[in-house]
């Protein structure tokens, strides 16, 4: 089979809420598929790393990243090109060599974040590449809802393909002319080769001199919370525990790290399988430490098993302290399950990081007051907390994207819980900073 030269491009965009400071897992998965499964030549143009590390790369080159946050201006650019936007893109790409490249795969979203600013940046870079290199096929790739993919393909004719479902194999299928490329399907995770991080400048992703790598045990979520932008809601795709542990041991040895953070929407949809994973992991000669997201309804024996297997932090999706709102958002948990879970996790020495959502549709002042009271109850068991303002993450992007002809002004909400979190001295320590720091020991 003829080898194709493929470039994966991670465009820059200002950091937003939810951005995790590690090399993105979906890109490492994609690189592995293209290199190992399809045997293509793959290079990476990673402009995200300079944002992650708050490097002076962009300032030194006079690059204005905030221009990609001007959504209305970016949209006008696609109708009549904006000189300043092109100049910024050209400065970013000035050292990128497109000679011999047949396909450029442009990331529109890493697994942990989909924002309109990142999408605008991806589209601006794609337009410029297509104009300067018309023979190159442009493929968008990432966690983007299906109806938005259809809209993007209708509006932006310079894009050649946008496979649906965030499926890494679809990119390879499209390049090889597979007729079914782009049909929504959930690939069995056990079919994926281990993620390939070798294309990344991993030194740029180190924090406190340590590298923390992402991994996933599952893809999907058993919940269908209406506020969530995750595209795999209501389904679950699980990795075999033995294969997952083998992959983690391989990655630990290959990249010289004992720190991982699990990117699953929730690590505990199947408690029995998670227990088996932990039992296998704790028997390994090579010991690792890891963090995970979870639904706060975990039983004590499972928490004990996680702790014994090296889990040092859990990021709990608490979202609200109002029973009414927990039911309204279909969270499937109660205040009692939250408090019992966090209290025991704290007791056995697991670092508890909670997320809260404010500004949801239908939220009443009484819900806010009840949540503030609940935060005070949880305070003895909580190490870090983050308030996610509804609209700043993916849902804002999706809502605005539905109306391109509008003003394209971001949803603004100041949040409800900053005061109480500050009063209780609850930090907002970054996941990677915690996992690479001394407390994770």
KOLSETI-282877 format. One record per residue (C-alpha): residue in one letter; x, y, z. Coordinates in steps of 0.001 Angstrom, whole numbers, plus 500000, padded with zeros to 6 digits. Example, Ala and Ser with C-alpha at 12.3 -4.5 7.8 and 13.67 -1.06 7.14 Angstrom:
<lovos>
A512300495500507800S513670498940507140
</lovos>
This chain:
<lovos>
X500000500000500000X501273503463499098X502238505514502140X500638508937502402X502234511954504086X499790513278506677X500082516290508953X498032516545512132X497641520196513083X496632521464516507X495699525123516026X496166527658518818X493377529254520815X493315531043524131X492975528743527119X489409528187528220X487788526402531163X488325522659531095X491556522632529083X493824519950530524X497556520611530346X498603517328528807X499110516072525241X495594515386523887X494578511748523950X492434511789520816X495398513027518763X497682510358520249X495030507751519387X494720509109515860X498501509100515362X498638505463516482X495883504446514073X497428506260511112X500949504985511806X500337501454513026X497099500466511337X497362502315508030X501194502611507872X501077506277506817X503842508830507407X502568511219510068X503945514534511344X502518516819513995X502266520609513952X501409521335517585X500624524993518252X498579524152521330X501693523396523394X502678527077523474X499280527946524929X499454525175527530X502821526328528864X502036530057528592X505118530341526438X506256533617524856X506113532037521367X503112534076520264X504108537362521887X507575537231520335X506050536835516873X503422539509517336X500617536946517104X497228537976518470X495376534833519565X492444536819520918X491402537501517327X489958533955517224X487668534923520119X486074537571517910X483500535181516472X481660537730514389X484880538920512770X485956535333512058X482622534576510410X482959537652508195X486462536451507321X485013533361505651X482940535581503383X485597538197502707X489080537434503963X490395539562506814X493994540704506257X494866540730509963X493510537221510548X495559535919507601X498657537692508893X498272536040512308X497783532606510742X500809533134508461X503004534068511440X501978530904513255X502603528722510189X505804530476509101X508073527535509984X505659524760508977X506687522790505894X503812521510503761X506022520039500998X504845516541500094X501883516646502498X498782515086500972X496378515487503886X496169517882506825X494014516720509719X493001519765511748X491855519235515322X488642521092516136X488480519845519715X490551517777522050X488594515277524115X488295517458527174X487090520630525505X485016521862522589X484858525646522334X483821527977519592X487156529821519810X489038526595519082X486712525812516173X487117529329514752X490893528976514952X490746525590513205X488592526996510404X490777530088509923X493883527915509636X492116525508507288X491015528297504952X494550529665504718X496117526259504124X493624525436501384X494257528762499653X498049528413499775X498096524653499095X494930523827497105X495993520243496380X496064519333500075X492960517551501373X491691519100504613X490045516904507244X488534518240510457X488660515859513409X487294515932516934X484489515727519454X481774517656517631X478040516913517521X476748515372514315X474315518151513375X477110520712513670X479337518628511419X476625518699508757X476333522469509133X480103522995508953X480344520950505752X477548522984504165X478974526361505119X482716525866504659X483363524430501226X487149524477501683X486837521523504101X487105518193502290X485907515885505072X484710515877508669X484235512276509877X481415511888512376X481527510306515777X485073511400516700X486157507989515452X489895507747514875X489533505017512236X487293507182510046X490181509485509163X492197506535507923X489123505183506105X488639508482504296X492284508712503241X492112505180501871X488883505944499993X486691503785502181X483061504337501059X481670504214504594X483988506894505968X482089509348508104X479159507119509050X478542507457512757X479746504424514655X481437503709517956X484652501803517427X485350499050519985X488043500582522194X489952497302522315X490527497707518576X492498500906519182X496278500503519406X497892502119522460X498060505911522082X501214507204520395X502646510279522108X505986510126520290X505083512967517890X504656515435520759X507376517585522277X506693515987525641X509116518260527487X506733521125526742X503932519252528488X505827518525531690X504687520136534911X506957520255537964X509459518293535806X507014515373535544X504995514113532600X501341513214533214X499733511304530340X496035510869529541X494365507507529030X490797506145528851X489190502967530179X485863503738528554X484225506032526059X480688507154526645X478513507893529637X475563506040531155X473953509378532009X472270511717529533X472596515038531335X470969517552529016X473520520295529720X476498518174528636X478159518648525223X479743515174525240X478856513365522003X478837509848523464X476002510318525962X473700507414526730X476133504777525456X479148503102526973X482124501441525300X484480499675527728X488060498475527364X489073495042528537X490728495572531971X493716493341531136X494415495207527893X494047498558529644X496567497616532331X498997496258529708X498738499544527794X499346501621530923X502408499569531816X503739499959528278X503146503721528253X504747504076531673X507903502311530510X508085503914527064X507629507507528201X509257507249531629X506283508338533728X504298506881536596X501527509511536412X498290509263534423X494915510940534349X491935509013533033X489816510984530575X486645508881530881X483464510919531296X483098508803534435X485355505942535443X482639504065537351X479755503213534975X480485499512535555X481723499066539164X482531495360538714X484737496002535691X486457498914537457X487107496628540421X488716494045538114X490866496761536524X492091497857539960X492759494284541128X494916493667538045X496666497018538297X497678496710541937X499439493380541201X501808494991538675X505484495354539492X505524498844537974X503440501113540213X501586504113538841X499570506944540325X496436508134538625X493492510492538667X490002509988537245X486591511558536766X483712509795538507X480051509980539392X479819510561543175X477913507414544100X480792505004544743X480632502284547393X483344501973550047X484872498633548875X485377500063545387X486988503208546786X489324501040548870X490272499126545729X490941502325543771X493175503616546543X495133500344546679X495610500448542895X497260503878542951X494334506296542581X495351509527544301X492692511949543043X489084511753541873X487319514593540108X483686514282541126X480876515688538990X478782517114541812X477289519892539618X474661521079542135X473709520844545780X470020521196544987X468034517962544940X465632519581542494X468406520510540063X470083517094540341X466830515525539184X466263518180536530X469646517577534884X469227513764535019X472384513358537078X471246510123538715X472702510963542138X471474512415545434X473030514727547991X473379511765550361X475298509672547808X477567512643547107X478337513341550760X478817509690551727X481145509085548773X483297512169549330X483498511651553091X484854508118552704X487225509013549871X488656511766552066X488940509379555017X491135506942553060X493338509694551640X492021510298548135X492172513917546977X488628515132546236X488149517639543412X484550518665542778X482962520458539841X479904522680540101X477753524159537356X476031527501537704X473673529398535453X471737526399534183X468365527016532608X465617526696535188X467908527314538145X466193529249540952X467644531405543695X466559528725546164X468664526157544236X471701528419544518X471142528893548258X470741525136548756X473956524506546827X475885527058548896X474700525307552038X475719521940550612X479182523227549677X479627524218553324X478622520693554368X481122519146551952X483969521512552815X485719519188555326X486060516532552606X486935518678549561X490456519617548468X489724521525545257X486651522860543513X485871524395540161X482782526316539187X481917525751535538X479637528468534247X477048527035531898X477805528446528519X481596528714528868X482182525119527900X480765523261524954X477112524118525437X477789527793524834X479591526919521634X476761524743520440X474047527236521328X475814530074519530X476703527869516596X472997527275515959X472599530931515026X475450532117512805X473426535122511673X473078536468515203X475437538746517061X477681535819518084X478208537371521478X479189534883524191X476763533927526914X477847535800530044X477222534739533614X479390535640536578X478746532457538547X477272531910541987X479895530143544048X483183532035543765X482539533816547048X481813530709549116X484678528754547529X487061531598548344X485648531905551873X486188528171552468X489674528374550941X488880525704548344X491628525821545752X491266525393542008X494492523479541497X494952522240537948X494651518456537550X498106518164535993X499724520448538570X498313518262541342X499258514980539674X502816516165539040X503252517794542433X504427516434545790X500921515852547179X500288513149544566X503094511121546139
</lovos>
